[in-house]
Amino acid sequence: MFKFTAAALALSLAIAGPAQAEGRIRIAEQFGVVYLLLNIAQDQQLIEKQGKKLGVDIAVERVQLSGGAAVNDALLSGAVDIAGAGVGPLLTIWDRTAGRQNVKGVASLGSFPYYLVSTNPKVKSIADITEKDRIALPAVTVSVQSRILQYAVAKQWGDKEFARLDKYTQTLPHPDATAAVIAGGTEINGHFGNPPFQEQELAGNPNAHIVLNSYDVLGGPSSATVLYATEKYRNENPKTYRAFVAALAEAAQYVSKNPEAAADTYLRVSKNKVDRELLLKIIKNPQVQFSVAPQNTFGLAQFLYRVGAIKKQPASWRDYFFDDPVIASGS
């Protein structure tokens, strides 16, 4: 039988090295203008640039998924290092990994109003939604759209009824849902989406109208889409992590100062066919704010704990975001 001495074991561990070396970051993103900061970072190679300032060459890999459930699965399986999804999926995975992978938020991708759009003329508010309606969203019960809808339902009928409209929702990627809403003639007559898909629907179908604005539910501008990671990745890759956050902050400043160029970048990188003028209206919308510090997320977190959707009670937004000077002004 072969036996390791203490010295041999130490040598073998030294040769093996850390499980994840500095200089590699794999990012999962989804669809929409809400990922503009990542588009800018990709186009201008900002992560790589910030890495060089810290003395590390960073290889950046990207994958596009649909729905918070798929993104969370990719993060926990080790397929990606940075997950891009809504606050709802972040709170779900933060709750479930407490004491293990300890997933927390890295930064916000900005604050955008999300619209629940319907083509059913009888649906003026969520109180009018019936079995005749089918609302598409990225992931049933998990996505931030689903959670905001539940929050709105709870405000309308009480916390015990928060899942009342879940049976009328259906998981569908934003591009597919948008195509269905604009074309009509399918069972999908509603979509809780994000920019630019919601604006495309309002412009593309004369019957499309806004039933619900996420800002009305959440009490003002709020970060709906965020980035998050495991504690392990952050601890084992401090320079890569810092470079990533710095790149996001640089991208946010760029968009705020150069909306026209940012729009062109989105069209080029995302290959989305959205009308440029419509896209510019979204980017310049006074309700849209490009900031990496999370904004107004705690109310949704409190709601999810109150109804039992998460078991761990956060004392503040800082419980589910990593401590970082760049996002210190969050909420």
N, C-alpha and C positions, 0 to 999 in steps of 0.2 A: 504493500500500500504506500502510495506517495504521500509524504507529509510536508506541509508548508511550515517553515520556521517563521518567526515573527518578522525577521528581516526580509525574507522572500515574499511574504504577504504584502508588506509595505511597498516593496519594489514593484510587485504586480499591480497594485492600486495606482502607483505613480505613473506606470506605463499606460494604464487604461485611461487615465485622465478623467476630467469631469464629464458627466453625461451630456451636457450641452455646452459647447465652447462658445466664447464670445465671437461675434461677427456673423451671426445668421439670424434672420427674423422672418417668420412665415405668417402672413396676415390673411385672415378671412374677412372678406367684405361682402355686402349684398348689393342691392340695386338702388339707384336714385341719387339725386343731387346731395342728399345728406352725407354722401361719401366723397364730396368734392375735395375736402382736405387731403384725403388719401390719393385722389387723382392728381392733385397739385404736387404732392410729395413724390409721386411716381414720375410724373412728367419732368420735374426739375431735379430728380435724384437727391432730394433733400436729406433723406435718411443717410445715404452714403456720404453726403457732404458733411453732415454733422458728425458722423462716425469718424471721419478723417481728422476732424478737430480734436477728437479724443484719442487719436492714435490707433483706431481699429478700422479695418476694411470690412464693410458689412455687405453680405449677400442678401438681397431682399427677394422673397418669393411671395406670390399672391395667388389666392384662390377665391373664386366667386361662388357663394352658396345662396340658398334661399331659405329664410326662416331661422328664428333663434334656436329652435331645437337642433337643427342640423349644425349650426355654428357651435353650439355648446358641446355637441357630440364630438366635433372635430377637435375642439380645445382639450377636452378631457381624455381623448384617445392619443393625444400628443401629435396629431397631424398638423396642427397650427400652434403658433405661439401667442398671437394677438387675435382676439375675436372681436368682430364688429357686429353689433346687434342693438336691439332696443334696451331701455332701462329694465323692462320686464324680464327678459332673459338674463340680464346681469343679476338682478335680485334673486332670481330662481337659482342660478348656479352659485352665487355667493352663499346663499342659505344652505345648499346641499353639500358644499365642499368645506364648510367651516370645520377647522381642526384637521383637515386632510390637505387637499390641494390649495385651499385658501385663495380662491379666485376673488379678485377685486377689480374695480374699475381703474383704468389708466388715465383716461381723459374723455372729454365730450367731443363730438364732431360738430357742435353748434346747436342752436335752438331753432326749430322749424315748427310751424303749425301743421298738424296732420288732420286731414279732412275725411270724414265718413261721407262718401258720395253715393247717392241713390238715383236711379232712373225711374223709380216708381213715384208717380205724381202724388200718390196718396200718403207717402212717407214724408212728413214734414219734420218729425222729431223721432227719437228712438221709441217713443210711446206708440208710434204707428206701425212699427215693424211686426210682421206676422209670419205665419208659416208659408206665406206666398213669396217671402223675400229670402234671398241667399246673399250673404255678405262675404266677399272674399277678403282674406287678410293673410299675412305671411305664415303664421302658425297659430292654429286654434289653441286658445287658453294660455299660450306661452309668449307670443309676440307682444311688443309694447302696444300695438294697436288693439289687440285683444284685451289687454289689461286696462287700457284707458276706457274701452267700451264697458268693461265690467265696473269700473269706477263710476262711470256715468250712470249705469243701471242702479248701482248702490245708492247714488245720490237721489235718483228718481223714486226707487221703490224700497230702499233700505238695504243694509249690508247683507241680510239673510237671502236676499234675492239677487245677489251680484252676478250669478251665472245664468240668469233668466233668459238672456238672448244668445247664449253660447250655441244652442242647437240650430241657430239660423246662420252660423258662421262656417266658412269652409276654407281650408288651407289652399292657397294658390299664389305662385310668385307674382310680384307686382306687374311685370310686363304682360303676362297672360291675363291677369285680371283686368288690366287696362284695355287690352284688345277686346275682351268680352263685353265690357261696359260700353265702349264706343260703338261696337258693331250691333249690340243688342241681339235679341232672338235666342238667348240662352237663359238658363236658370239663374245665372249670376246677374243680379240687377243692382248690386251694391258693392262697394269696395272701400275698405278703410286702408288707405295707402299712405304715400308720402310724395314729396316733390321729386320729379316733375310729373309723375303719373297722374296725380289727382288733378293737376291743372290741365293736362292733356284730355282727361275725361270731360271736364267742364267745358272745354273748348270744342271737343269732338262729338258730343252728343247733346242735342238741344234739350233733352229731358233730364240731363244730369244736373244735380243741384246738391248743395252742401246741407247735410243733416246735422252734423256735429263737428265742432272745431276742438281739437285737443286742448288748446289754450283755455277755452271756456271751462273745460273739465278740471284742468290742473291749476287754474287760478292765475294764468298769465304765461309768459314765455317760459319754456322749459326744454331741457335737453332730452330729446326722445331717443336719439341714437348715440351710443357710446362705444368705447373700446375697453377691453378688459383682458387680463392675463392671470396666470397662476403665480403664486408667491415664489415658487421654485424658479421659474424662468426669470423673474425680476431679480432675484438674489444671485443667480448664477451668471447673469449677463448685465451687470450694472452699466457698463459703458454703452452697450447696444440699446438698452432700455432708455438711457438718458438721451441718446442720439435720436431715438424714435420720438420721444416727447418733444424734444427741441425742434424737430422737423415739423411736427404738427403745429406747434406755436408759430413757426415761420410761415407755414402754409396759410394759417388763419390771418396773419397780418397781410399776406400777399392778396388774398381774396378781398379783404376789406378795402385795400388800396387800388386794386386792379380788377374790378368786376367784369369788365369786357374781356380781358385776357383770360380770366378765370372761366368764363363761359366757353370760350374757344377751347380751353384745355379740357373741360368736361366733355364737349362734343367729340373731341379727338380721342381722348383716352377711353371713355365709356362706350363710344360708338352708338350712343343713343340718338335717335332721329328726331328728338324734340326740336321744335321751332326755336331758332336762336333768340328771337324777340321775347318769346314766352319764357325762355330760360333766364334771360336778363331780368325780366320782371320778378322772377322768383328770387334771384340772387340779391336784387335791390329792394325787395320787399322790406319795409321797416320792421315787420314782425320777425324777420329772419336775422339771427345774430350768429356770427362766426366766432366762437370762443371755445378754447379747449377746457376751460373751467366748467364743470357741470352746473346746471342752473335748474333750481326748482324741481328736484327729484324726490325730496324727502316725503312729500305728501303721498305720492304713489306708493312708496315703501311702507309708510304707516298703514295705508289701506290694505295692502297685500298681507301684512301681518295680522291686521284686525280680522280679516275674513279667513285666515288660516292657509292662505296660498303660500306663505313662507312661515317657517316655525321659529326662526331666530329674529328677535326684535332689535332693530337698529336704533341706537340712541341718537344718531345724526347721520348725515350723508357721508361723513368721514369713516364710518364703520365699513362701508362697502366700496370705498375708493382708497387706493394706496396714497400714502402721505407724500406729496410732491409740491415743491414751491410753485410750480407752473400752474397748478390748479387750486392753490390755497384759497382763492376767493369764491370757491364753489358753494353750492347750496343743495 
